[in-house]
Amino acid sequence: MTVDEYETVRLIDLEGMTQEECAEKMHVARTTIQSIYALARNKIADSLVNGKVLLIDGGDFKLCDGGGSRCGGGGCRRHRHGGNENPGNQNI
């Protein structure tokens, strides 16, 4: 599961955001969130039903603690360095 898929599930299912709100928070189109969310849910279901390991992967990120004055308002910068370190991984 990618970090974007994880964040989409967190925002929609845990935080209770709509897909539109999630899209605004992540600075992408709502249709992009729909696609990301569908992929994430499929991976979660496959993991639960088939007993597969669920990995969250996709690079190095600097996480915001939410305390900054610009955090959440479009000014927060997510820093990603590198790519998927294990692109051939068969785990989800």
PDB file as gemmi writes it, atoms N, CA and C in Angstrom:
CRYST1    1.000    1.000    1.000  90.00  90.00  90.00 P 1                      
ATOM      1  N   MET A   1       0.857  -1.170   0.000  1.00  0.00           N  
ATOM      2  CA  MET A   1       0.000   0.000   0.000  1.00  0.00           C  
ATOM      3  C   MET A   1       0.901   1.230   0.000  1.00  0.00           C  
ATOM      4  N   THR A   2       0.579   2.175  -0.840  1.00  0.00           N  
ATOM      5  CA  THR A   2       1.383   3.393  -0.887  1.00  0.00           C  
ATOM      6  C   THR A   2       1.006   4.320   0.264  1.00  0.00           C  
ATOM      7  N   VAL A   3       1.865   5.277   0.521  1.00  0.00           N  
ATOM      8  CA  VAL A   3       1.595   6.261   1.564  1.00  0.00           C  
ATOM      9  C   VAL A   3       0.350   7.073   1.203  1.00  0.00           C  
ATOM     10  N   ASP A   4       0.173   7.397  -0.068  1.00  0.00           N  
ATOM     11  CA  ASP A   4      -1.020   8.137  -0.488  1.00  0.00           C  
ATOM     12  C   ASP A   4      -2.291   7.320  -0.262  1.00  0.00           C  
ATOM     13  N   GLU A   5      -2.231   6.017  -0.519  1.00  0.00           N  
ATOM     14  CA  GLU A   5      -3.384   5.152  -0.256  1.00  0.00           C  
ATOM     15  C   GLU A   5      -3.691   5.113   1.237  1.00  0.00           C  
ATOM     16  N   TYR A   6      -2.656   4.961   2.048  1.00  0.00           N  
ATOM     17  CA  TYR A   6      -2.823   4.962   3.502  1.00  0.00           C  
ATOM     18  C   TYR A   6      -3.459   6.265   3.981  1.00  0.00           C  
ATOM     19  N   GLU A   7      -2.937   7.391   3.494  1.00  0.00           N  
ATOM     20  CA  GLU A   7      -3.437   8.703   3.919  1.00  0.00           C  
ATOM     21  C   GLU A   7      -4.884   8.906   3.475  1.00  0.00           C  
ATOM     22  N   THR A   8      -5.229   8.436   2.300  1.00  0.00           N  
ATOM     23  CA  THR A   8      -6.604   8.545   1.820  1.00  0.00           C  
ATOM     24  C   THR A   8      -7.556   7.767   2.718  1.00  0.00           C  
ATOM     25  N   VAL A   9      -7.202   6.538   3.059  1.00  0.00           N  
ATOM     26  CA  VAL A   9      -8.033   5.729   3.956  1.00  0.00           C  
ATOM     27  C   VAL A   9      -8.121   6.383   5.333  1.00  0.00           C  
ATOM     28  N   ARG A  10      -7.014   6.903   5.826  1.00  0.00           N  
ATOM     29  CA  ARG A  10      -7.009   7.556   7.141  1.00  0.00           C  
ATOM     30  C   ARG A  10      -7.952   8.756   7.160  1.00  0.00           C  
ATOM     31  N   LEU A  11      -7.853   9.591   6.142  1.00  0.00           N  
ATOM     32  CA  LEU A  11      -8.678  10.798   6.107  1.00  0.00           C  
ATOM     33  C   LEU A  11     -10.163  10.486   5.930  1.00  0.00           C  
ATOM     34  N   ILE A  12     -10.483   9.544   5.058  1.00  0.00           N  
ATOM     35  CA  ILE A  12     -11.890   9.239   4.785  1.00  0.00           C  
ATOM     36  C   ILE A  12     -12.500   8.370   5.880  1.00  0.00           C  
ATOM     37  N   ASP A  13     -11.850   7.263   6.213  1.00  0.00           N  
ATOM     38  CA  ASP A  13     -12.450   6.307   7.142  1.00  0.00           C  
ATOM     39  C   ASP A  13     -12.229   6.646   8.613  1.00  0.00           C  
ATOM     40  N   LEU A  14     -11.079   7.181   8.954  1.00  0.00           N  
ATOM     41  CA  LEU A  14     -10.801   7.483  10.358  1.00  0.00           C  
ATOM     42  C   LEU A  14     -11.206   8.901  10.734  1.00  0.00           C  
ATOM     43  N   GLU A  15     -10.872   9.857   9.888  1.00  0.00           N  
ATOM     44  CA  GLU A  15     -11.176  11.259  10.184  1.00  0.00           C  
ATOM     45  C   GLU A  15     -12.586  11.658   9.736  1.00  0.00           C  
ATOM     46  N   GLY A  16     -13.229  10.833   8.928  1.00  0.00           N  
ATOM     47  CA  GLY A  16     -14.599  11.093   8.512  1.00  0.00           C  
ATOM     48  C   GLY A  16     -14.760  12.149   7.428  1.00  0.00           C  
ATOM     49  N   MET A  17     -13.701  12.408   6.688  1.00  0.00           N  
ATOM     50  CA  MET A  17     -13.789  13.389   5.603  1.00  0.00           C  
ATOM     51  C   MET A  17     -14.529  12.799   4.412  1.00  0.00           C  
ATOM     52  N   THR A  18     -15.130  13.677   3.632  1.00  0.00           N  
ATOM     53  CA  THR A  18     -15.691  13.254   2.352  1.00  0.00           C  
ATOM     54  C   THR A  18     -14.536  13.110   1.359  1.00  0.00           C  
ATOM     55  N   GLN A  19     -14.818  12.494   0.229  1.00  0.00           N  
ATOM     56  CA  GLN A  19     -13.782  12.386  -0.795  1.00  0.00           C  
ATOM     57  C   GLN A  19     -13.367  13.764  -1.285  1.00  0.00           C  
ATOM     58  N   GLU A  20     -14.309  14.680  -1.361  1.00  0.00           N  
ATOM     59  CA  GLU A  20     -14.003  16.050  -1.789  1.00  0.00           C  
ATOM     60  C   GLU A  20     -13.067  16.734  -0.787  1.00  0.00           C  
ATOM     61  N   GLU A  21     -13.360  16.601   0.505  1.00  0.00           N  
ATOM     62  CA  GLU A  21     -12.508  17.200   1.543  1.00  0.00           C  
ATOM     63  C   GLU A  21     -11.118  16.576   1.527  1.00  0.00           C  
ATOM     64  N   CYS A  22     -11.076  15.264   1.352  1.00  0.00           N  
ATOM     65  CA  CYS A  22      -9.800  14.553   1.278  1.00  0.00           C  
ATOM     66  C   CYS A  22      -8.987  15.051   0.087  1.00  0.00           C  
ATOM     67  N   ALA A  23      -9.635  15.225  -1.039  1.00  0.00           N  
ATOM     68  CA  ALA A  23      -8.955  15.712  -2.244  1.00  0.00           C  
ATOM     69  C   ALA A  23      -8.370  17.102  -2.017  1.00  0.00           C  
ATOM     70  N   GLU A  24      -9.129  17.968  -1.366  1.00  0.00           N  
ATOM     71  CA  GLU A  24      -8.632  19.314  -1.067  1.00  0.00           C  
ATOM     72  C   GLU A  24      -7.430  19.251  -0.131  1.00  0.00           C  
ATOM     73  N   LYS A  25      -7.515  18.433   0.888  1.00  0.00           N  
ATOM     74  CA  LYS A  25      -6.428  18.297   1.864  1.00  0.00           C  
ATOM     75  C   LYS A  25      -5.152  17.770   1.203  1.00  0.00           C  
ATOM     76  N   MET A  26      -5.312  16.842   0.259  1.00  0.00           N  
ATOM     77  CA  MET A  26      -4.160  16.230  -0.399  1.00  0.00           C  
ATOM     78  C   MET A  26      -3.762  16.951  -1.688  1.00  0.00           C  
ATOM     79  N   HIS A  27      -4.492  18.000  -2.039  1.00  0.00           N  
ATOM     80  CA  HIS A  27      -4.185  18.824  -3.212  1.00  0.00           C  
ATOM     81  C   HIS A  27      -4.200  18.035  -4.516  1.00  0.00           C  
ATOM     82  N   VAL A  28      -5.246  17.202  -4.668  1.00  0.00           N  
ATOM     83  CA  VAL A  28      -5.449  16.448  -5.904  1.00  0.00           C  
ATOM     84  C   VAL A  28      -6.928  16.522  -6.276  1.00  0.00           C  
ATOM     85  N   ALA A  29      -7.260  16.045  -7.456  1.00  0.00           N  
ATOM     86  CA  ALA A  29      -8.653  16.021  -7.907  1.00  0.00           C  
ATOM     87  C   ALA A  29      -9.445  14.950  -7.156  1.00  0.00           C  
ATOM     88  N   ARG A  30     -10.741  15.179  -7.025  1.00  0.00           N  
ATOM     89  CA  ARG A  30     -11.604  14.207  -6.355  1.00  0.00           C  
ATOM     90  C   ARG A  30     -11.575  12.864  -7.077  1.00  0.00           C  
ATOM     91  N   THR A  31     -11.513  12.885  -8.396  1.00  0.00           N  
ATOM     92  CA  THR A  31     -11.457  11.631  -9.148  1.00  0.00           C  
ATOM     93  C   THR A  31     -10.173  10.856  -8.859  1.00  0.00           C  
ATOM     94  N   THR A  32      -9.100  11.578  -8.579  1.00  0.00           N  
ATOM     95  CA  THR A  32      -7.844  10.927  -8.191  1.00  0.00           C  
ATOM     96  C   THR A  32      -8.025  10.228  -6.849  1.00  0.00           C  
ATOM     97  N   ILE A  33      -8.689  10.897  -5.908  1.00  0.00           N  
ATOM     98  CA  ILE A  33      -8.953  10.295  -4.595  1.00  0.00           C  
ATOM     99  C   ILE A  33      -9.823   9.055  -4.753  1.00  0.00           C  
ATOM    100  N   GLN A  34     -10.823   9.113  -5.626  1.00  0.00           N  
ATOM    101  CA  GLN A  34     -11.667   7.941  -5.871  1.00  0.00           C  
ATOM    102  C   GLN A  34     -10.824   6.749  -6.312  1.00  0.00           C  
ATOM    103  N   SER A  35      -9.905   6.978  -7.225  1.00  0.00           N  
ATOM    104  CA  SER A  35      -9.044   5.899  -7.726  1.00  0.00           C  
ATOM    105  C   SER A  35      -8.120   5.374  -6.636  1.00  0.00           C  
ATOM    106  N   ILE A  36      -7.493   6.284  -5.906  1.00  0.00           N  
ATOM    107  CA  ILE A  36      -6.579   5.895  -4.825  1.00  0.00           C  
ATOM    108  C   ILE A  36      -7.331   5.096  -3.768  1.00  0.00           C  
ATOM    109  N   TYR A  37      -8.521   5.575  -3.392  1.00  0.00           N  
ATOM    110  CA  TYR A  37      -9.333   4.934  -2.356  1.00  0.00           C  
ATOM    111  C   TYR A  37      -9.759   3.528  -2.783  1.00  0.00           C  
ATOM    112  N   ALA A  38     -10.159   3.372  -4.040  1.00  0.00           N  
ATOM    113  CA  ALA A  38     -10.567   2.060  -4.540  1.00  0.00           C  
ATOM    114  C   ALA A  38      -9.400   1.076  -4.507  1.00  0.00           C  
ATOM    115  N   LEU A  39      -8.225   1.517  -4.920  1.00  0.00           N  
ATOM    116  CA  LEU A  39      -7.039   0.652  -4.873  1.00  0.00           C  
ATOM    117  C   LEU A  39      -6.698   0.263  -3.439  1.00  0.00           C  
ATOM    118  N   ALA A  40      -6.760   1.231  -2.538  1.00  0.00           N  
ATOM    119  CA  ALA A  40      -6.432   0.973  -1.134  1.00  0.00           C  
ATOM    120  C   ALA A  40      -7.401  -0.026  -0.514  1.00  0.00           C  
ATOM    121  N   ARG A  41      -8.676   0.162  -0.752  1.00  0.00           N  
ATOM    122  CA  ARG A  41      -9.678  -0.742  -0.181  1.00  0.00           C  
ATOM    123  C   ARG A  41      -9.506  -2.156  -0.718  1.00  0.00           C  
ATOM    124  N   ASN A  42      -9.160  -2.284  -1.996  1.00  0.00           N  
ATOM    125  CA  ASN A  42      -8.922  -3.599  -2.570  1.00  0.00           C  
ATOM    126  C   ASN A  42      -7.744  -4.282  -1.890  1.00  0.00           C  
ATOM    127  N   LYS A  43      -6.684  -3.537  -1.644  1.00  0.00           N  
ATOM    128  CA  LYS A  43      -5.498  -4.096  -0.986  1.00  0.00           C  
ATOM    129  C   LYS A  43      -5.796  -4.481   0.458  1.00  0.00           C  
ATOM    130  N   ILE A  44      -6.570  -3.655   1.155  1.00  0.00           N  
ATOM    131  CA  ILE A  44      -6.944  -3.968   2.538  1.00  0.00           C  
ATOM    132  C   ILE A  44      -7.805  -5.231   2.573  1.00  0.00           C  
ATOM    133  N   ALA A  45      -8.777  -5.333   1.680  1.00  0.00           N  
ATOM    134  CA  ALA A  45      -9.639  -6.514   1.624  1.00  0.00           C  
ATOM    135  C   ALA A  45      -8.832  -7.769   1.310  1.00  0.00           C  
ATOM    136  N   ASP A  46      -7.914  -7.681   0.355  1.00  0.00           N  
ATOM    137  CA  ASP A  46      -7.065  -8.818   0.003  1.00  0.00           C  
ATOM    138  C   ASP A  46      -6.235  -9.258   1.205  1.00  0.00           C  
ATOM    139  N   SER A  47      -5.723  -8.297   1.938  1.00  0.00           N  
ATOM    140  CA  SER A  47      -4.926  -8.598   3.125  1.00  0.00           C  
ATOM    141  C   SER A  47      -5.762  -9.294   4.196  1.00  0.00           C  
ATOM    142  N   LEU A  48      -6.947  -8.773   4.463  1.00  0.00           N  
ATOM    143  CA  LEU A  48      -7.809  -9.349   5.498  1.00  0.00           C  
ATOM    144  C   LEU A  48      -8.338 -10.723   5.109  1.00  0.00           C  
ATOM    145  N   VAL A  49      -8.841 -10.846   3.914  1.00  0.00           N  
ATOM    146  CA  VAL A  49      -9.474 -12.087   3.479  1.00  0.00           C  
ATOM    147  C   VAL A  49      -8.458 -13.196   3.239  1.00  0.00           C  
ATOM    148  N   ASN A  50      -7.311 -12.849   2.653  1.00  0.00           N  
ATOM    149  CA  ASN A  50      -6.328 -13.861   2.274  1.00  0.00           C  
ATOM    150  C   ASN A  50      -5.135 -13.948   3.212  1.00  0.00           C  
ATOM    151  N   GLY A  51      -5.164 -13.192   4.297  1.00  0.00           N  
ATOM    152  CA  GLY A  51      -4.101 -13.268   5.300  1.00  0.00           C  
ATOM    153  C   GLY A  51      -2.754 -12.761   4.821  1.00  0.00           C  
ATOM    154  N   LYS A  52      -2.758 -11.827   3.893  1.00  0.00           N  
ATOM    155  CA  LYS A  52      -1.499 -11.276   3.385  1.00  0.00           C  
ATOM    156  C   LYS A  52      -1.010 -10.144   4.279  1.00  0.00           C  
ATOM    157  N   VAL A  53       0.290  -9.955   4.281  1.00  0.00           N  
ATOM    158  CA  VAL A  53       0.900  -8.856   5.023  1.00  0.00           C  
ATOM    159  C   VAL A  53       0.577  -7.551   4.310  1.00  0.00           C  
ATOM    160  N   LEU A  54       0.210  -6.540   5.075  1.00  0.00           N  
ATOM    161  CA  LEU A  54      -0.082  -5.224   4.512  1.00  0.00           C  
ATOM    162  C   LEU A  54       1.068  -4.294   4.856  1.00  0.00           C  
ATOM    163  N   LEU A  55       1.813  -3.884   3.831  1.00  0.00           N  
ATOM    164  CA  LEU A  55       2.940  -2.982   4.018  1.00  0.00           C  
ATOM    165  C   LEU A  55       2.572  -1.595   3.525  1.00  0.00           C  
ATOM    166  N   ILE A  56       3.034  -0.585   4.242  1.00  0.00           N  
ATOM    167  CA  ILE A  56       2.891   0.796   3.796  1.00  0.00           C  
ATOM    168  C   ILE A  56       4.271   1.228   3.361  1.00  0.00           C  
ATOM    169  N   ASP A  57       4.408   1.585   2.074  1.00  0.00           N  
ATOM    170  CA  ASP A  57       5.714   1.803   1.487  1.00  0.00           C  
ATOM    171  C   ASP A  57       5.626   2.924   0.465  1.00  0.00           C  
ATOM    172  N   GLY A  58       6.773   3.434   0.064  1.00  0.00           N  
ATOM    173  CA  GLY A  58       6.757   4.381  -1.026  1.00  0.00           C  
ATOM    174  C   GLY A  58       7.671   5.562  -0.886  1.00  0.00           C  
ATOM    175  N   GLY A  59       8.698   5.474  -0.079  1.00  0.00           N  
ATOM    176  CA  GLY A  59       9.655   6.566   0.010  1.00  0.00           C  
ATOM    177  C   GLY A  59       9.843   7.062   1.426  1.00  0.00           C  
ATOM    178  N   ASP A  60      10.676   8.067   1.544  1.00  0.00           N  
ATOM    179  CA  ASP A  60      10.963   8.678   2.838  1.00  0.00           C  
ATOM    180  C   ASP A  60      10.192   9.985   2.939  1.00  0.00           C  
ATOM    181  N   PHE A  61       9.483  10.167   4.034  1.00  0.00           N  
ATOM    182  CA  PHE A  61       8.675  11.361   4.231  1.00  0.00           C  
ATOM    183  C   PHE A  61       9.062  12.054   5.520  1.00  0.00           C  
ATOM    184  N   LYS A  62       8.970  13.358   5.524  1.00  0.00           N  
ATOM    185  CA  LYS A  62       9.098  14.153   6.736  1.00  0.00           C  
ATOM    186  C   LYS A  62       7.677  14.510   7.143  1.00  0.00           C  
ATOM    187  N   LEU A  63       7.238  14.021   8.294  1.00  0.00           N  
ATOM    188  CA  LEU A  63       5.863  14.216   8.709  1.00  0.00           C  
ATOM    189  C   LEU A  63       5.700  15.495   9.510  1.00  0.00           C  
ATOM    190  N   CYS A  64       4.617  16.176   9.260  1.00  0.00           N  
ATOM    191  CA  CYS A  64       4.267  17.406   9.959  1.00  0.00           C  
ATOM    192  C   CYS A  64       3.555  17.032  11.252  1.00  0.00           C  
ATOM    193  N   ASP A  65       3.856  17.735  12.340  1.00  0.00           N  
ATOM    194  CA  ASP A  65       3.195  17.450  13.616  1.00  0.00           C  
ATOM    195  C   ASP A  65       1.862  18.168  13.756  1.00  0.00           C  
ATOM    196  N   GLY A  66       1.495  18.971  12.772  1.00  0.00           N  
ATOM    197  CA  GLY A  66       0.221  19.669  12.800  1.00  0.00           C  
ATOM    198  C   GLY A  66       0.240  20.959  13.576  1.00  0.00           C  
ATOM    199  N   GLY A  67       1.377  21.324  14.133  1.00  0.00           N  
ATOM    200  CA  GLY A  67       1.448  22.512  14.969  1.00  0.00           C  
ATOM    201  C   GLY A  67       1.801  23.785  14.240  1.00  0.00           C  
ATOM    202  N   GLY A  68       2.205  23.692  13.010  1.00  0.00           N  
ATOM    203  CA  GLY A  68       2.613  24.879  12.268  1.00  0.00           C  
ATOM    204  C   GLY A  68       1.428  25.736  11.857  1.00  0.00           C  
ATOM    205  N   SER A  69       1.658  27.019  11.730  1.00  0.00           N  
ATOM    206  CA  SER A  69       0.577  27.934  11.359  1.00  0.00           C  
ATOM    207  C   SER A  69       0.080  27.678   9.943  1.00  0.00           C  
ATOM    208  N   ARG A  70       0.913  27.106   9.097  1.00  0.00           N  
ATOM    209  CA  ARG A  70       0.528  26.847   7.708  1.00  0.00           C  
ATOM    210  C   ARG A  70       0.060  25.418   7.498  1.00  0.00           C  
ATOM    211  N   CYS A  71       0.133  24.598   8.518  1.00  0.00           N  
ATOM    212  CA  CYS A  71      -0.207  23.183   8.386  1.00  0.00           C  
ATOM    213  C   CYS A  71      -1.698  23.016   8.086  1.00  0.00           C  
ATOM    214  N   GLY A  72      -1.997  22.222   7.088  1.00  0.00           N  
ATOM    215  CA  GLY A  72      -3.374  21.945   6.720  1.00  0.00           C  
ATOM    216  C   GLY A  72      -3.999  23.001   5.836  1.00  0.00           C  
ATOM    217  N   GLY A  73      -3.323  24.117   5.667  1.00  0.00           N  
ATOM    218  CA  GLY A  73      -3.880  25.183   4.851  1.00  0.00           C  
ATOM    219  C   GLY A  73      -3.254  25.260   3.480  1.00  0.00           C  
ATOM    220  N   GLY A  74      -2.615  24.220   3.055  1.00  0.00           N  
ATOM    221  CA  GLY A  74      -1.989  24.215   1.743  1.00  0.00           C  
ATOM    222  C   GLY A  74      -0.532  24.628   1.790  1.00  0.00           C  
ATOM    223  N   GLY A  75      -0.077  25.117   2.945  1.00  0.00           N  
ATOM    224  CA  GLY A  75       1.306  25.549   3.062  1.00  0.00           C  
ATOM    225  C   GLY A  75       2.221  24.484   3.624  1.00  0.00           C  
ATOM    226  N   CYS A  76       1.643  23.438   4.157  1.00  0.00           N  
ATOM    227  CA  CYS A  76       2.436  22.359   4.745  1.00  0.00           C  
ATOM    228  C   CYS A  76       3.142  21.612   3.617  1.00  0.00           C  
ATOM    229  N   ARG A  77       4.397  21.370   3.798  1.00  0.00           N  
ATOM    230  CA  ARG A  77       5.162  20.701   2.742  1.00  0.00           C  
ATOM    231  C   ARG A  77       5.477  19.269   3.145  1.00  0.00           C  
ATOM    232  N   ARG A  78       5.025  18.341   2.338  1.00  0.00           N  
ATOM    233  CA  ARG A  78       5.396  16.947   2.531  1.00  0.00           C  
ATOM    234  C   ARG A  78       6.642  16.715   1.702  1.00  0.00           C  
ATOM    235  N   HIS A  79       7.720  16.321   2.346  1.00  0.00           N  
ATOM    236  CA  HIS A  79       8.976  16.095   1.632  1.00  0.00           C  
ATOM    237  C   HIS A  79       9.124  14.609   1.356  1.00  0.00           C  
ATOM    238  N   ARG A  80       9.251  14.273   0.106  1.00  0.00           N  
ATOM    239  CA  ARG A  80       9.444  12.887  -0.287  1.00  0.00           C  
ATOM    240  C   ARG A  80      10.788  12.778  -0.976  1.00  0.00           C  
ATOM    241  N   HIS A  81      11.561  11.822  -0.549  1.00  0.00           N  
ATOM    242  CA  HIS A  81      12.887  11.619  -1.126  1.00  0.00           C  
ATOM    243  C   HIS A  81      12.977  10.192  -1.632  1.00  0.00           C  
ATOM    244  N   GLY A  82      13.386  10.031  -2.851  1.00  0.00           N  
ATOM    245  CA  GLY A  82      13.552   8.695  -3.397  1.00  0.00           C  
ATOM    246  C   GLY A  82      12.228   8.129  -3.866  1.00  0.00           C  
ATOM    247  N   GLY A  83      12.271   6.886  -4.250  1.00  0.00           N  
ATOM    248  CA  GLY A  83      11.066   6.231  -4.742  1.00  0.00           C  
ATOM    249  C   GLY A  83      10.782   4.993  -3.941  1.00  0.00           C  
ATOM    250  N   ASN A  84       9.990   4.137  -4.498  1.00  0.00           N  
ATOM    251  CA  ASN A  84       9.670   2.881  -3.856  1.00  0.00           C  
ATOM    252  C   ASN A  84      10.951   2.051  -3.800  1.00  0.00           C  
ATOM    253  N   GLU A  85      11.370   1.738  -2.600  1.00  0.00           N  
ATOM    254  CA  GLU A  85      12.626   1.015  -2.411  1.00  0.00           C  
ATOM    255  C   GLU A  85      12.519  -0.452  -2.818  1.00  0.00           C  
ATOM    256  N   ASN A  86      11.300  -0.972  -2.932  1.00  0.00           N  
ATOM    257  CA  ASN A  86      11.113  -2.384  -3.198  1.00  0.00           C  
ATOM    258  C   ASN A  86       9.974  -2.574  -4.200  1.00  0.00           C  
ATOM    259  N   PRO A  87      10.149  -2.110  -5.446  1.00  0.00           N  
ATOM    260  CA  PRO A  87       9.046  -2.131  -6.400  1.00  0.00           C  
ATOM    261  C   PRO A  87       8.558  -3.521  -6.772  1.00  0.00           C  
ATOM    262  N   GLY A  88       9.362  -4.554  -6.604  1.00  0.00           N  
ATOM    263  CA  GLY A  88       8.948  -5.899  -6.960  1.00  0.00           C  
ATOM    264  C   GLY A  88       8.322  -6.659  -5.816  1.00  0.00           C  
ATOM    265  N   ASN A  89       8.074  -6.017  -4.710  1.00  0.00           N  
ATOM    266  CA  ASN A  89       7.542  -6.668  -3.524  1.00  0.00           C  
ATOM    267  C   ASN A  89       6.173  -7.275  -3.813  1.00  0.00           C  
ATOM    268  N   GLN A  90       5.985  -8.529  -3.429  1.00  0.00           N  
ATOM    269  CA  GLN A  90       4.716  -9.203  -3.667  1.00  0.00           C  
ATOM    270  C   GLN A  90       3.728  -8.999  -2.525  1.00  0.00           C  
ATOM    271  N   ASN A  91       4.185  -8.498  -1.379  1.00  0.00           N  
ATOM    272  CA  ASN A  91       3.253  -8.169  -0.308  1.00  0.00           C  
ATOM    273  C   ASN A  91       2.471  -6.943  -0.710  1.00  0.00           C  
ATOM    274  N   ILE A  92       1.347  -6.762  -0.098  1.00  0.00           N  
ATOM    275  CA  ILE A  92       0.511  -5.618  -0.452  1.00  0.00           C  
ATOM    276  C   ILE A  92       0.960  -4.413   0.340  1.00  0.00           C  
TER     277      ILE A  92                                                      
END                                                                             
